Amino acid sequence: MKLPALTITLNSSVNVVEVVLFTKHLSIMLKAGIPIHEAFETLNEQTKHPVFQKILKAVSADISNGSALATSLKKHPKAFNQFYISMIEVGEEAGTLDDNLVFLSEQLTKDLALKKKIQGAMLYPGLVLFATLIMSGFLSFFVLPSLVDFFTNLNIPLPLPTRILLAFAQLMKDWGVVILLSLLGLLAFLRFLITLPGIKPLWHAFLLKIPLVGTLLMYGQLTRFGRNLGILLKSGVPINKSLKVTTQTLSSITFQTIILDITQKLEAGKSIGDILSQKNNSLFPPLVTKMIAVGEKTGKLDETLTYLANYYEEEIDTVSKSFSTILEPFLLLGIGLLVGFVAIAIISPIYELTGSIRGQ
């Protein structure tokens, strides 16, 4: 008797951690000889994420109806990307599904760690900038407007810093809410703008040109490219399909365009090393081009790509530490200058007022 197939439309993406744990546990259960449908039933009971729980229930029903695991997973692209599905397909065809699941869990864990490294590098500057914006907003909306009347009533000439501060305070007092709403609207508009098909590639290209930030993003894409392509080739996936699948795992449209171009030229009989050397672009450094060319000639391209992935992952650690070290003094200097300017602007007229009273 066939079970009714379940169709689910996801409204939100599944947490990557859930997919990693599921993959790891499924590989262990299959290695222990547990039938796949029983493994899914057990994992479904253990999963706490409600959306992912529904996905596992739907996949389990499909498998019980005779569908292959890869075919069932394809119905849920927000939880399982093309790289994941390709690895499952290869495992099912070669009879090495449990081993491929182990590979997948390891690669997903490394990919998650890589993402956290890049986010960690941005965390400190982001916190400092956020604190600066909060402090500036508090001063602008609550402190400075109350100083306008106070300093206006003083019968003394005000120094230039105080006049500048008062002009800004008066502006915020009269138009502060309008300015805030306009800035929020502008940010929302820009966020929408960079998602447009014609603007998004330009935005991604711009991000890669920002000092240090662009380097971090480039190394992240190179790491993901080398690791995913290397694993697919090692699993026996043809080079053309491996490149197409790897393209879908990259987040930068700039890199996606380059890899798709490589795939098209590869079908014309050229090698990856030759194509990259002819492109003469800064996104694939000479080290990558030469190593890939050597890997193709020696027949060990998968090992070469894995080495490159590990190398650039280590480079991310180095750049992220440099990023924080270089940016920290500039952020602290900016905050110090802002606080110092406000302090001078407030204290100077009070000091002059006190001096004039003593003089009388």
C-alpha positions in Angstrom: 0.0 0.0 0.0 1.4 3.4 -1.0 1.4 6.3 1.4 0.0 9.6 0.1 2.9 11.8 -1.1 3.2 15.1 0.8 3.9 18.4 -1.0 5.2 21.3 1.1 5.9 24.9 0.2 8.4 26.5 2.6 7.9 30.0 3.7 11.3 30.2 5.4 14.7 28.5 4.9 15.7 25.7 7.2 18.6 26.3 9.7 21.8 24.9 8.3 22.6 23.4 11.7 19.5 21.2 11.4 20.7 19.9 8.0 24.2 19.2 9.3 22.9 17.2 12.3 20.4 15.4 10.1 23.1 14.4 7.6 25.5 13.3 10.3 22.9 11.2 12.1 21.5 9.7 8.9 25.0 8.5 7.9 25.6 6.9 11.3 22.2 5.1 11.1 22.7 3.8 7.6 26.2 2.5 8.5 24.6 0.7 11.4 22.4 -1.1 8.9 19.1 0.6 9.7 16.7 0.8 6.7 16.4 4.3 5.3 12.7 4.7 5.9 13.1 3.7 9.6 16.0 6.1 9.9 13.8 8.9 8.6 11.1 8.1 11.1 13.5 8.2 14.0 15.1 11.4 12.8 11.7 13.0 12.3 10.8 12.3 16.0 14.1 13.8 17.2 13.9 17.0 15.1 12.6 20.0 16.9 12.4 22.4 14.0 8.7 22.3 12.8 9.4 23.1 9.1 12.3 20.6 8.9 10.1 18.0 10.6 7.5 18.4 7.9 10.1 18.1 5.2 11.5 14.8 6.7 7.9 13.5 6.9 7.3 14.3 3.3 10.7 12.7 2.2 9.9 9.6 4.3 6.5 9.3 2.5 8.2 9.6 -0.9 10.8 7.0 -0.1 8.1 4.6 1.2 6.3 5.1 -2.2 9.5 4.0 -4.0 11.2 7.3 -4.8 14.9 7.7 -4.7 16.3 9.8 -1.8 17.8 12.4 -4.2 14.5 12.7 -6.1 12.6 13.3 -2.8 15.1 15.9 -1.6 14.8 17.9 -4.9 11.3 18.9 -3.8 12.8 20.9 -0.9 15.5 23.2 -2.4 15.4 25.6 0.6 16.7 22.8 2.8 18.9 20.8 0.4 20.8 22.7 -2.3 22.0 21.2 -5.6 25.4 20.3 -4.2 23.8 18.2 -1.5 21.4 16.5 -4.0 24.3 15.8 -6.4 26.3 14.1 -3.7 23.2 12.0 -2.7 22.6 11.0 -6.4 26.3 9.9 -6.8 26.0 7.9 -3.5 22.9 6.1 -4.6 24.2 5.3 -8.0 27.6 4.0 -6.7 26.1 2.3 -3.6 28.2 4.5 -1.3 25.3 6.6 0.2 26.5 6.3 3.8 30.1 7.4 2.9 28.8 10.3 0.8 26.6 11.4 3.7 29.7 11.4 5.9 31.5 13.6 3.3 28.5 15.9 3.2 28.3 16.4 7.0 32.0 17.2 7.1 31.7 19.7 4.2 28.6 21.3 5.6 30.3 21.7 9.0 33.4 23.3 7.3 31.1 25.6 5.3 29.3 26.7 8.4 32.6 27.3 10.2 33.8 29.3 7.2 30.7 31.5 7.2 31.0 32.1 11.0 34.7 33.1 10.5 33.7 35.8 7.9 30.8 37.0 10.1 33.1 37.0 13.1 35.6 39.3 11.2 32.7 41.7 10.6 31.3 41.5 14.2 33.6 43.9 16.0 33.4 46.7 13.5 29.7 46.3 13.2 29.2 46.5 17.0 31.3 49.6 17.3 29.5 51.3 14.4 26.1 50.3 15.9 27.1 51.7 19.3 28.2 54.9 17.6 24.9 55.3 15.8 23.0 54.6 19.0 25.0 57.2 20.9 24.7 59.7 18.1 21.0 59.2 17.9 20.5 59.6 21.7 22.5 62.9 21.6 20.7 64.1 18.6 17.1 63.4 19.8 17.3 63.8 23.5 20.3 65.8 24.6 21.1 68.4 21.9 17.6 69.8 21.4 17.4 70.6 25.1 20.6 72.6 24.8 19.3 74.9 22.1 17.2 77.1 24.4 19.9 77.0 27.2 22.7 78.3 25.0 20.5 80.7 23.1 19.6 82.6 26.3 23.3 83.1 27.2 24.3 86.6 26.6 27.8 85.7 25.5 29.4 85.1 22.1 29.4 81.4 21.4 32.5 79.7 20.0 32.4 78.1 16.5 32.1 74.5 17.7 29.1 75.4 19.8 27.4 77.3 17.0 27.9 74.3 14.7 26.5 72.0 17.4 23.6 74.3 18.0 22.8 74.4 14.3 22.7 70.7 14.1 20.7 70.5 17.4 18.1 73.0 16.0 17.9 70.9 12.8 17.2 67.7 14.7 14.7 69.5 17.0 12.7 70.8 14.0 13.2 68.0 11.5 14.7 65.0 13.4 11.8 62.7 12.9 11.5 63.5 9.2 15.3 63.0 8.8 15.2 59.6 10.6 12.2 58.3 8.6 13.9 59.5 5.4 17.1 57.7 6.3 15.2 54.5 7.1 13.3 54.8 3.8 16.5 55.4 1.9 18.1 52.3 3.4 15.0 50.2 2.6 15.1 51.5 -1.0 18.8 50.8 -1.4 18.3 47.3 0.1 15.5 46.7 -2.5 17.6 48.3 -5.3 20.6 45.9 -4.8 18.2 42.9 -5.3 17.2 44.0 -8.8 18.6 41.7 -11.6 20.4 44.7 -13.3 21.9 46.1 -10.1 22.8 43.0 -8.1 25.8 42.0 -10.2 27.2 45.5 -10.0 26.7 45.4 -6.2 28.5 42.1 -5.9 31.4 43.4 -8.1 31.6 46.5 -5.9 31.8 44.5 -2.7 34.8 42.5 -4.0 36.7 45.8 -4.7 36.3 47.1 -1.1 39.7 46.8 0.7 39.9 43.9 3.2 36.2 43.3 3.0 36.5 42.3 -0.7 39.5 40.1 0.1 37.6 38.3 2.8 34.7 37.7 0.4 37.0 36.6 -2.4 38.8 34.1 -0.1 35.5 32.8 1.1 34.3 32.1 -2.5 37.6 30.5 -3.5 37.4 28.2 -0.4 33.9 27.2 -1.3 34.7 26.7 -5.0 37.8 24.6 -4.2 36.1 22.5 -1.6 32.8 21.8 -3.3 34.3 21.2 -6.8 37.0 18.9 -5.3 34.5 16.8 -3.4 32.3 16.4 -6.5 35.2 15.4 -8.7 36.4 13.0 -6.0 32.9 11.4 -5.9 33.0 10.7 -9.6 30.8 13.6 -10.9 31.8 14.7 -14.4 33.7 17.9 -14.6 31.0 19.9 -16.5 28.3 18.9 -14.1 30.6 19.5 -11.1 31.3 23.1 -12.3 27.5 23.8 -12.8 26.7 22.4 -9.4 29.5 24.3 -7.7 28.3 27.6 -9.4 25.0 27.2 -7.5 26.8 26.9 -4.2 28.6 30.3 -4.7 26.9 33.4 -3.3 28.8 36.0 -5.5 27.3 36.6 -8.9 30.7 37.8 -10.1 32.2 34.4 -9.3 29.2 32.5 -10.7 29.6 34.3 -14.0 33.2 33.4 -14.2 32.6 29.7 -13.4 29.7 29.5 -16.0 32.0 31.0 -18.6 34.7 28.4 -17.7 32.1 25.6 -18.1 31.1 26.8 -21.6 34.7 27.0 -22.7 35.5 23.7 -21.1 32.9 22.1 -23.3 34.8 23.5 -26.3 37.9 21.4 -25.3 39.9 23.8 -23.2 41.3 23.1 -19.8 40.4 25.1 -16.6 44.0 26.2 -16.1 44.3 27.6 -19.6 40.9 29.4 -19.4 41.8 31.0 -16.1 45.3 32.1 -17.3 43.7 33.7 -20.4 41.1 35.6 -18.3 43.7 37.6 -16.5 41.4 38.6 -13.6 42.3 39.4 -10.0 39.6 37.1 -8.5 41.6 33.9 -9.3 45.2 34.6 -8.1 48.2 33.1 -10.0 48.5 30.5 -7.3 45.0 29.2 -8.1 45.6 29.2 -11.8 48.9 27.4 -11.6 47.8 24.9 -9.0 44.7 23.9 -11.1 46.8 23.6 -14.2 49.2 21.3 -12.4 46.3 19.3 -11.0 44.8 18.8 -14.4 48.1 17.6 -15.9 48.8 15.2 -13.0 45.2 13.9 -12.9 44.9 15.0 -9.2 42.7 18.0 -9.7 40.4 17.0 -6.8 43.3 16.9 -4.3 44.7 20.2 -5.7 41.3 21.9 -5.2 41.0 20.6 -1.6 44.5 21.9 -0.9 43.5 25.3 -2.3 40.3 25.3 -0.2 42.3 24.6 3.0 44.9 27.2 2.1 42.4 30.0 1.6 40.5 29.1 4.7 43.7 29.7 6.6 44.1 33.0 4.8 40.7 34.0 6.0 41.9 33.6 9.6 44.9 35.8 8.8 42.9 38.5 7.0 40.1 38.6 9.6 42.7 39.2 12.4 44.3 42.0 10.3 40.9 43.4 9.5 40.1 43.9 13.2 43.6 45.2 14.0 43.6 47.8 11.2 40.0 49.0 11.6 40.0 49.3 15.4 42.2 52.4 15.8 40.2 54.2 13.1 36.9 53.4 14.8 38.2 54.5 18.2 39.7 57.7 16.7 36.4 58.5 15.0 34.4 58.0 18.2 37.0 60.0 20.2 36.8 62.9 17.8 33.0 62.9 17.9 32.9 62.8 21.7 35.7 65.4 22.0 33.9 67.8 19.6 30.6 67.6 21.6 32.5 68.0 24.9 34.3 71.1 23.7 31.2 72.6 22.1 29.3 72.2 25.4 32.0 73.1 27.9 33.6 76.1 26.1 30.6 78.5 26.5 30.0 77.4 30.1 33.7 78.1 30.8 33.4 81.6 29.1 30.2 82.3 31.1 31.9 81.4 34.4 34.9 83.6 33.5 32.7 86.6 32.7 30.9 86.2 36.0 34.2 86.1 37.9 35.3 89.2 36.0 32.4 91.1 37.3 
